[in-house]
Amino acid sequence: MVENVPPAQVWEALKTNPHAQLVDVRTEAEWNFVGLPDLAPAGKQAVLIQWQVYPSMHVNGKFVDQLKQAGCAADQHLYFICRSGQRSLAAAQAAEAAGFPHAYNVAEGFEGPPDGAGHRGNVGGWKARGLPWRQR
């Protein structure tokens, strides 16, 4: 069963565990227009692999192969992140089923849930928790 891990705890793992890796499973459009976790202070870069392919949003049938091609290994602790934590949970479950036993979901995702006005990035998620991020 895939564990949901709070963003701040993920950031700590990325900084302290040399075998920890963040896998951003959002779409290319999200990476380009919403921003990316900035792992430079931890001496790392996020692995970018779409779980669902924009614009059709069909599940990426090559996801696990692309994870392996990106250099992800079964002994690594892989933290999967999307906008709100739903797609990344599905991606982490697929990775776990494919032989990656240390697959985790980043709770709240990059932008978190919408606030009272329907805007994301204010009440939860990587950005709202003040963790490093950048525009592409």
Residue pairs with C-beta under 8 A, 6 or more apart in sequence:
2 89
2 92
2 93
2 96
2 103
2 104
2 105
3 104
3 105
4 85
4 89
4 104
4 105
4 106
4 107
5 13
5 79
5 104
5 105
5 106
5 107
6 107
6 108
6 129
7 106
7 107
7 108
7 125
7 126
7 129
7 131
8 129
8 131
10 22
10 79
10 81
10 104
10 106
11 42
11 131
11 132
13 20
13 77
13 79
14 20
14 21
14 22
14 39
14 42
14 44
14 79
15 41
15 42
17 77
19 75
19 76
19 77
20 76
20 77
20 78
20 79
21 44
21 47
21 72
21 76
21 77
21 78
21 79
22 37
22 39
22 44
22 46
22 47
22 79
22 81
22 106
23 46
23 47
23 49
23 67
23 70
23 72
23 78
23 79
23 80
23 81
23 91
23 95
24 31
24 36
24 37
24 46
24 47
24 48
24 49
24 81
24 82
24 110
25 49
25 50
25 51
25 63
25 80
25 81
25 82
25 87
25 88
25 91
26 34
26 50
26 51
26 81
26 82
26 83
26 87
26 110
27 50
27 52
27 53
27 54
27 57
28 48
28 50
28 54
29 54
29 55
30 54
30 83
30 110
31 48
31 136
32 136
34 83
34 110
34 111
35 110
35 127
35 133
35 134
35 135
35 136
36 46
36 48
36 133
36 134
36 135
36 136
37 46
37 81
37 110
37 126
37 131
37 132
37 133
38 132
38 133
38 134
39 45
39 46
39 132
40 132
41 132
46 81
47 67
47 70
47 71
47 72
49 60
49 63
49 66
49 67
49 70
50 60
50 63
51 59
51 60
51 63
51 82
51 87
51 88
51 90
51 91
52 58
52 59
52 60
52 87
53 59
53 60
59 90
60 66
63 91
63 94
64 94
64 95
64 98
67 78
67 95
67 98
67 100
72 78
72 95
72 100
74 99
74 100
74 101
74 102
75 102
76 100
76 102
77 102
77 104
78 92
78 95
78 100
78 102
78 103
78 104
79 104
79 105
79 106
80 88
80 89
80 91
80 92
80 95
80 103
80 104
80 105
80 106
81 88
81 106
81 109
81 110
81 126
82 88
82 91
82 109
82 110
83 109
83 110
83 111
83 120
83 125
84 108
84 109
84 111
84 112
84 113
84 120
84 125
85 105
85 106
85 107
85 108
85 109
86 109
88 105
88 106
88 109
89 105
92 103
92 104
92 105
93 103
95 103
96 103
106 126
108 124
108 125
108 126
108 128
108 129
109 125
109 126
110 125
110 126
110 127
110 133
111 120
111 121
111 125
111 126
111 127
111 128
112 120
112 121
112 122
112 123
112 124
112 125
112 126
112 127
112 128
113 120
113 123
113 124
113 125
114 120
114 123
115 122
115 123
121 127
121 128
122 128
126 133
127 133
